[in-house]
Amino acid sequence: MPPDHVTAAPLQAPCVGMDAATTPRTNDPCGHPLGCPPAAVCLLIFGAVLVLGGPMASPTSVTECTLTASLTCAPNPAAPQANTPQPSQWARSQQYTAALIGRIAAQGQAIALSSHAGSDGATGPEGLLGLEKIRAALPFITDPELVVHDVQYSGPLQTLTGREEYVEAMCQWQQNLPQRLSAFNITDVQLFQLRPGACRAKWTYEFIAALPPPARQRGLPKDMVVLPGERVRVSTTVRSDFELAADGRIAKQIEAVVDGYDIPATISRYEFLTARRLADPPPVWYWKVLQATTIEEADVLYGGQATDDQLQTDFQRMVARNLIVGFGIGYILYNALKFSLLYLKSVN
């Protein structure tokens, strides 16, 4: 083997961990004044090269280490001779560290910019501007520039497709809800990003609704104040999930009422859904609201374990029971009135 090349066996490499105090520096086989860098340093540098995708050492590095079955250290042909003053191992470690930090910083900046832009661009400058416009327009997105041409909407008892249908419905709700709901107000409007290209909004509708007679039979909450005229102040919280296009415009909206099913929430849900009627005739829409609210409440009572057929059967039974009760009450009142008129006629 040539005298200027040494191949070290594992764990006993003469140029790995060489004692500088007992080994002449001028005859070091690696050409390094303090001996070859330890194996751990070589492994660290090799790993950094693999991670960062490029060599860390410059072409004029004094030592080149190759990882094979054993650790081999060979002098760089371009390295200065042994009698030339060389930088210390500490200085070389600082150079390696500085280069490593520089590459990591560059990679981190590129990743940050890529993440900010998002895979679909929805959180880039245009996407962020779109989010601010959506936040300002909530809860009724009536600006056609904020939605794509084939936007899709899915909400309580309504599905919409296309920009024209979507904007028209939003304009009607913006106009009809304050007219149909007494003391209507919108509070707690929030919008936050879920991930690039998706965001979630929440807000609350507050209004005054009529107190239905069955509510008193079920028992009113202690903190529920009954206003003059058998009316109560209620609120409905709505959540909307938006999927955004690459330019930040709305591509899909899924809206739902997120309140529970206690007495105030049941009253507010029914009144709110009734006020959302668009083109349906009032009797048809009333039936849809009655069916939806009854099935939803029954599903909650079943703990979400009931099938659709079972829920539909319960709804039909409820309707039949109410019709029978109503018919019975009407029949009794009719005959009572008829008997009273006959009695008054016989007396006179």
C-alpha positions in Angstrom: 0.0 0.0 0.0 1.4 3.5 -0.8 2.6 5.3 2.2 0.3 8.3 1.7 -2.9 6.2 1.9 -4.2 4.4 5.0 -7.3 2.2 5.1 -8.7 1.8 8.6 -10.6 -1.2 9.9 -13.8 -0.6 11.9 -13.2 0.4 15.5 -9.5 0.4 15.0 -8.8 3.0 12.3 -5.4 4.5 12.8 -6.6 7.8 11.4 -9.8 7.9 13.4 -9.4 9.2 16.9 -5.6 9.4 16.4 -3.8 10.8 19.4 -2.2 14.0 18.3 0.1 14.0 21.3 1.8 10.7 20.3 1.6 10.8 16.5 3.8 13.2 14.5 1.6 15.7 12.7 4.0 16.1 9.8 3.7 12.4 9.0 -0.1 12.1 9.4 -1.3 9.8 6.6 -4.5 11.9 6.2 -2.6 15.1 5.5 -4.3 16.9 8.4 -2.3 18.6 11.1 -4.5 17.1 13.9 -5.3 13.8 12.3 -8.3 12.7 10.4 -11.7 13.9 11.8 -13.4 11.3 14.0 -15.9 8.9 12.4 -18.8 10.6 14.1 -17.9 13.9 12.3 -17.6 12.1 9.0 -21.0 10.4 9.5 -22.6 13.8 10.5 -21.2 15.5 7.4 -22.2 12.6 5.2 -25.8 12.8 6.6 -25.9 16.5 6.1 -24.9 16.0 2.5 -27.7 13.5 2.0 -30.3 15.7 3.7 -29.3 19.0 2.1 -28.9 17.5 -1.4 -25.3 18.7 -2.0 -21.7 18.3 -0.9 -20.8 20.4 2.1 -17.0 20.4 1.7 -15.3 22.5 -1.0 -13.0 21.0 -3.7 -10.0 22.1 -1.7 -10.9 20.3 1.5 -7.8 18.9 3.1 -9.5 15.5 4.0 -12.0 13.5 2.1 -13.7 10.6 3.9 -15.5 7.8 2.1 -17.9 5.5 3.9 -17.6 1.9 2.7 -17.4 -1.4 4.6 -14.6 0.4 6.6 -13.8 4.1 7.0 -11.1 5.1 4.5 -9.3 8.5 4.8 -7.3 9.6 1.8 -5.4 12.9 1.3 -6.9 15.3 -1.2 -4.5 15.7 -4.1 -5.2 19.4 -4.1 -4.4 19.7 -0.4 -1.2 21.7 0.7 1.8 19.8 1.9 2.1 18.7 5.5 4.7 21.5 6.3 2.2 24.2 5.3 0.3 25.8 8.2 -3.2 24.4 8.2 -6.4 25.7 10.0 -7.2 23.9 13.3 -9.9 21.3 13.5 -12.0 23.7 15.6 -11.8 26.3 12.7 -12.8 23.6 10.2 -15.7 22.5 12.4 -16.9 26.1 12.5 -16.7 26.3 8.7 -18.8 23.1 8.4 -21.3 24.4 10.9 -21.7 27.7 9.2 -22.2 26.1 5.9 -24.8 23.7 7.4 -26.7 26.5 9.0 -26.7 28.4 5.8 -28.1 25.5 3.8 -30.8 24.8 6.5 -31.8 28.5 6.6 -32.1 28.5 2.8 -34.2 25.3 2.8 -36.4 26.6 5.6 -37.1 29.8 3.8 -38.1 27.9 0.7 -40.3 25.6 2.6 -42.0 28.6 4.4 -42.6 30.4 1.2 -44.0 27.2 -0.4 -46.3 26.6 2.6 -47.5 30.2 2.6 -48.4 29.9 -1.0 -50.2 26.6 -0.4 -50.5 23.8 -2.9 -53.5 25.4 -4.4 -52.4 29.0 -3.9 -55.4 29.8 -1.7 -53.3 31.3 1.0 -51.0 33.3 -1.1 -51.5 37.1 -1.5 -54.6 36.7 -3.6 -56.0 34.0 -1.3 -55.4 36.1 1.8 -57.1 39.0 0.2 -60.1 36.7 -0.6 -60.3 35.7 3.0 -60.6 39.3 4.1 -63.3 40.0 1.6 -65.2 36.9 2.7 -64.9 38.0 6.3 -66.3 41.4 5.5 -69.2 39.9 3.5 -70.3 37.3 6.1 -72.9 36.0 6.7 -74.4 36.7 3.3 -72.0 36.4 0.4 -73.8 38.6 -2.2 -70.8 39.7 -4.2 -70.6 37.5 -7.3 -66.8 38.2 -7.5 -66.3 36.2 -4.3 -67.6 32.9 -5.7 -66.6 30.7 -8.7 -68.9 30.2 -11.6 -69.9 26.7 -10.5 -70.1 27.3 -6.8 -72.0 24.7 -4.7 -73.9 25.3 -1.5 -75.4 22.8 0.9 -77.3 24.1 3.9 -80.4 23.6 6.0 -83.2 22.4 3.6 -81.4 24.1 0.7 -78.9 23.1 -2.0 -77.7 25.6 -4.6 -75.5 25.2 -7.7 -74.0 28.0 -9.8 -73.1 31.6 -9.1 -76.4 33.0 -10.2 -78.5 30.8 -8.0 -76.2 31.2 -5.0 -76.0 35.0 -5.1 -79.8 35.2 -5.6 -80.5 33.1 -2.6 -78.0 35.0 -0.5 -79.7 38.3 -1.4 -83.1 36.9 -0.5 -81.9 35.7 2.9 -80.3 39.0 3.5 -83.6 40.7 2.9 -86.1 38.2 4.2 -84.6 37.2 7.5 -84.7 40.7 9.1 -88.3 41.1 7.8 -89.6 37.7 9.0 -87.7 37.6 12.4 -88.5 40.2 15.0 -85.6 42.2 16.5 -83.3 40.4 14.1 -79.5 40.9 14.8 -76.2 39.2 13.8 -73.5 38.8 16.4 -70.2 37.0 16.9 -69.1 36.7 13.3 -65.9 34.7 13.1 -63.7 33.4 10.3 -60.6 31.2 10.7 -58.5 29.1 8.3 -58.6 25.3 8.7 -55.8 24.5 6.2 -54.7 26.0 2.9 -57.8 26.3 0.7 -60.3 25.8 3.5 -61.8 28.0 6.2 -64.6 27.9 8.7 -67.0 30.7 9.8 -69.4 30.9 12.7 -72.0 33.5 13.6 -75.2 33.9 15.7 -78.6 35.1 14.7 -80.6 36.7 17.5 -84.3 37.4 17.3 -87.6 37.3 19.2 -89.9 34.3 18.6 -93.4 33.3 19.7 -93.5 30.9 22.6 -95.4 27.7 21.4 -97.9 26.3 24.0 -96.2 22.8 24.1 -93.0 24.6 25.3 -94.7 25.5 28.6 -95.9 21.9 29.0 -92.3 20.6 28.6 -91.1 23.2 31.2 -89.3 26.4 30.4 -85.7 26.9 31.6 -85.4 29.0 34.7 -83.3 31.7 33.0 -85.8 32.0 30.1 -87.6 35.3 30.3 -91.1 35.4 28.7 -91.8 38.8 27.1 -95.2 40.4 26.8 -97.3 38.6 24.2 -95.9 35.2 25.0 -92.7 35.8 23.2 -89.1 34.9 24.1 -85.7 36.0 23.0 -83.7 33.2 21.3 -80.6 32.7 19.1 -79.3 30.4 16.5 -75.6 29.6 15.8 -74.7 28.7 12.3 -71.4 27.2 11.1 -70.2 27.4 7.5 -67.2 25.5 6.0 -65.8 27.0 2.8 -63.6 25.4 0.2 -61.7 28.0 -1.8 -60.4 28.0 -5.3 -56.8 28.8 -6.2 -57.6 32.5 -6.5 -59.3 32.6 -3.0 -62.9 32.6 -4.2 -65.5 30.3 -2.7 -65.9 27.0 -4.6 -68.1 25.2 -2.0 -70.0 26.1 1.2 -71.5 23.7 3.7 -73.7 25.3 6.3 -75.4 23.9 9.3 -77.1 24.9 12.6 -75.0 23.8 15.5 -77.3 24.5 18.4 -78.6 21.7 20.6 -82.2 20.6 21.1 -83.3 22.2 24.3 -86.5 24.3 24.4 -84.8 27.7 23.3 -82.8 26.0 20.6 -85.8 24.1 19.3 -87.9 27.3 19.1 -85.1 29.3 17.4 -84.3 26.5 14.9 -87.9 26.2 13.8 -88.4 29.9 13.4 -85.1 30.4 11.6 -85.7 27.6 9.1 -89.2 28.8 8.5 -87.8 32.3 7.7 -85.4 30.8 5.1 -88.1 29.9 2.7 -87.3 30.9 -0.9 -89.6 29.9 -3.8 -91.6 27.1 -2.1 -95.2 27.8 -1.2 -95.7 28.4 2.5 -97.6 25.1 3.2 -95.0 23.0 1.3 -92.1 24.8 3.2 -93.9 24.4 6.5 -94.1 20.7 5.9 -90.4 20.5 5.1 -89.4 22.4 8.2 -91.7 20.3 10.4 -90.3 17.1 8.9 -86.7 18.1 9.2 -86.8 19.4 12.7 -88.8 16.4 14.0 -86.5 13.9 12.4 -83.4 15.7 13.7 -84.7 15.9 17.2 -85.7 12.2 17.1 -82.3 11.3 15.8 -80.7 13.0 18.8 -83.0 11.2 21.2 -82.0 7.9 19.6 -78.3 8.8 20.0 -77.7 8.8 16.3 -78.4 5.0 16.2 -81.8 5.1 14.4 -82.1 4.3 10.7 -83.7 6.6 8.2 -86.7 4.3 7.8 -87.2 4.3 11.6 -87.0 8.1 11.8 -89.5 8.5 8.9 -91.8 6.0 10.6 -91.7 7.9 13.8 -92.4 11.1 12.0 -95.4 9.6 10.2 -96.8 8.3 13.5 -96.3 11.7 15.1 -98.3 13.3 12.3 -101.0 10.7 12.4 -101.3 11.1 16.2 -101.5 14.9 16.0 -104.2 14.6 13.3 -106.2 12.2 15.3 -106.0 14.4 18.4 -106.8 17.5 16.4 -109.8 15.8 14.7 -111.0 14.6 18.1 -110.8 18.0 19.6 -112.5 19.5 16.6 -115.3 16.9 16.8 -115.9 17.6 20.5 -116.0 21.3 20.0 -118.3 21.0 17.0 -120.8 18.8 18.9 -120.6 20.9 22.0 -121.4 24.1 20.0 -124.2 22.3 18.2 -125.7 21.0 21.5 -125.5 24.5 22.9 -127.3 26.1 20.0 -130.0 23.4 20.2 -130.4 24.0 23.9 -130.7 27.7 23.5 -133.3 27.3 20.7 -135.4 24.9 22.8 -135.3 27.3 25.8 -136.5 30.2 23.7 
